[in-house]
Amino acid sequence: MRLILVRHPAPQVNSGTCYGRSDVAVAPRAMATVRANLQATLPTGVPLYTSPLRRCAGLATALAQDLPSSTLRFDARLAEMDFGTWEMQPWHAIARADIDAWAADLAYYRPGGGENVLAMATRVHAFLGDLLCEQHETAIIICHAGTIRLLLALQARLPLEETALRAANNAHKIAYGETVVVDF
């Protein structure tokens, strides 16, 4: 199965803000630009899955209208990681000791009391398992950089803890509106 992974457009948050699971909006102009770029490149008639967070759901809803015969499904397992009390805080305002504690235990530490990377990996893995059972030739997934990193790491078919660590240790290089293709 070919997965076309699309990162949402840039959200309306200040640079340097931790926004994980926060349901932040996207500026209409940013949405229109990403939508126009994707209309020309995405296949039609394939299922479209999305995180329910506005920055993904808005783009997915628009693309479902643009791509004939594309079905749209919302799935909470595609949401970004929950950073608990860190959500919507400037990264520089989060205690260095807390960030160091997370860096020392990437798989199990719960930043801000939220979700740990292993828990996120578990839910993304469950989504992928269900999706693969549907046996589509191709599917489009509108989601977040963290979700994309985990889906890419899952391709190696490692134990979930190793998958979580692989995804967490990979530098974040996925641009807003970028498309990444992976075959399973």
C-alpha positions as MATLAB code, in Angstrom:
seq = 'MRLILVRHPAPQVNSGTCYGRSDVAVAPRAMATVRANLQATLPTGVPLYTSPLRRCAGLATALAQDLPSSTLRFDARLAEMDFGTWEMQPWHAIARADIDAWAADLAYYRPGGGENVLAMATRVHAFLGDLLCEQHETAIIICHAGTIRLLLALQARLPLEETALRAANNAHKIAYGETVVVDF';
ca = [
       0.000    0.000    0.000;
       1.258    3.452   -0.897;
       0.666    6.139    1.715;
       0.805    9.783    0.698;
       1.496   11.623    3.938;
       0.754   15.348    3.960;
       1.712   17.710    6.756;
      -0.869   20.372    7.545;
      -0.344   24.054    6.591;
       1.410   26.381    9.036;
      -0.803   27.056   12.063;
      -1.492   30.490   13.490;
       0.847   30.284   16.469;
       3.914   32.282   17.390;
       7.193   30.763   16.307;
       8.804   28.794   19.119;
       5.480   27.701   20.665;
       4.750   24.142   21.767;
       1.345   23.417   20.247;
       1.119   19.597   19.836;
      -2.480   18.515   20.449;
      -3.788   22.086   20.704;
      -6.489   22.697   18.109;
      -5.050   25.772   16.416;
      -6.310   27.390   13.221;
      -4.532   27.972    9.927;
      -4.539   31.353    8.164;
      -6.842   31.237    5.113;
      -4.009   32.270    2.791;
      -1.723   29.472    4.019;
      -4.584   26.991    3.620;
      -5.315   28.176    0.061;
      -1.665   27.936   -0.978;
      -1.201   24.381    0.316;
      -4.568   23.312   -1.110;
      -3.707   24.647   -4.568;
      -0.310   22.926   -4.538;
      -1.832   19.597   -3.508;
      -4.739   19.708   -5.989;
      -2.282   19.378   -8.849;
      -0.300   16.484   -7.354;
      -2.618   14.201   -5.376;
      -4.415   11.282   -7.024;
      -8.208   11.210   -7.264;
     -10.518    8.453   -6.113;
      -8.412    7.303   -3.181;
      -9.425    7.355    0.491;
      -8.375   10.367    2.509;
      -7.693   10.050    6.252;
      -7.101   12.970    8.585;
      -6.377   14.029   12.103;
      -9.476   15.738   13.527;
      -7.485   18.814   14.572;
      -8.509   21.913   12.575;
      -5.145   22.436   10.899;
      -5.525   19.011    9.254;
      -9.293   18.596    9.075;
      -9.824   21.868    7.213;
      -7.321   20.913    4.530;
      -8.668   17.362    4.264;
     -12.261   18.554    3.938;
     -11.285   20.933    1.131;
      -9.246   18.254   -0.648;
     -12.105   15.747   -0.424;
     -14.154   18.272   -2.437;
     -11.305   18.839   -4.917;
     -10.461   15.186   -5.566;
     -13.352   13.370   -7.253;
     -14.592   10.241   -5.481;
     -12.242   10.633   -2.524;
     -13.786    9.458    0.728;
     -12.889   11.331    3.909;
     -12.383    9.723    7.313;
     -11.405   11.457   10.532;
      -9.285    9.436   12.960;
      -8.163   10.724   16.372;
      -5.226    8.297   16.325;
      -3.594   10.595   13.742;
      -3.516   13.607   16.110;
      -0.230   15.121   17.224;
       1.237   14.293   20.638;
      -0.392   15.791   23.730;
       2.167   17.921   25.565;
      -0.074   18.493   28.602;
       0.740   21.725   30.435;
       3.430   22.529   27.865;
       0.740   23.129   25.235;
       0.744   26.708   23.881;
       3.759   27.638   26.019;
       6.865   29.166   24.432;
       9.576   26.495   24.395;
      11.955   28.907   26.167;
       9.463   29.209   29.071;
       9.465   25.456   29.771;
      11.896   24.569   32.565;
      15.218   23.322   31.190;
      15.169   20.491   33.758;
      11.855   19.265   32.324;
      13.146   19.334   28.752;
      16.317   17.541   29.868;
      14.211   14.887   31.629;
      12.292   14.302   28.391;
      15.520   14.103   26.364;
      16.864   11.520   28.827;
      13.786    9.278   28.464;
      12.222    9.969   25.048;
       9.999    6.905   24.946;
       8.442    7.084   28.427;
       8.650   10.661   29.719;
       5.318   12.499   29.603;
       6.067   16.118   28.682;
       3.871   18.448   30.678;
       2.098   15.397   32.107;
       0.653   14.679   28.646;
       1.340   11.754   26.372;
       4.639    9.961   25.947;
       6.112    9.050   22.556;
       5.503    5.333   23.139;
       1.784    5.956   23.709;
       1.626    7.995   20.519;
       3.495    5.269   18.638;
       0.995    2.705   19.945;
      -2.030    4.615   18.646;
      -0.415    5.426   15.277;
       0.572    1.757   14.931;
      -3.042    0.728   15.630;
      -4.258    3.141   12.942;
      -1.750    1.752   10.444;
      -2.734   -1.835   11.233;
      -6.400   -1.064   10.608;
      -5.558    0.831    7.419;
      -3.439   -1.998    6.015;
      -6.329   -4.418    6.604;
      -8.463   -2.274    4.288;
      -6.075   -3.153    1.441;
      -6.237    0.084   -0.526;
      -3.707    0.510   -3.286;
      -3.116    4.118   -2.191;
      -4.331    6.336    0.649;
      -3.777    9.990    1.500;
      -3.180   10.920    5.143;
      -3.332   14.550    6.309;
      -1.582   14.761    9.661;
       1.258   16.208   11.726;
       5.046   16.042   11.623;
       5.160   13.766   14.676;
       2.623   11.402   13.134;
       4.514   11.350    9.842;
       7.791   10.604   11.641;
       6.138    7.683   13.426;
       4.567    6.305   10.237;
       7.970    6.431    8.554;
       9.602    4.704   11.525;
       6.919    1.992   11.509;
       8.044    0.946    8.052;
      11.082   -0.736    9.661;
       8.731   -3.082   11.593;
      10.696   -2.739   14.819;
       9.252   -3.225   18.312;
       7.165   -0.184   19.306;
       9.669    1.141   21.834;
      12.405    1.140   19.180;
       9.997    2.702   16.685;
       9.166    5.478   19.162;
      12.845    6.148   19.809;
      13.665    6.126   16.096;
      10.927    8.673   15.380;
      11.853   10.858   18.376;
      15.541   10.875   17.488;
      15.021   11.844   13.836;
      15.478   15.550   13.279;
      12.262   17.351   12.326;
      12.623   18.219    8.635;
       9.043   18.025    7.352;
       7.838   21.356    6.002;
       4.271   22.628    6.350;
       2.245   21.337    3.402;
       4.990   18.879    2.438;
       4.126   15.490    0.970;
       6.052   12.332    1.906;
       5.355    9.040    0.122;
       5.965    5.694    1.815;
       5.173    2.158    0.671;
       4.086   -0.628    3.022;
];
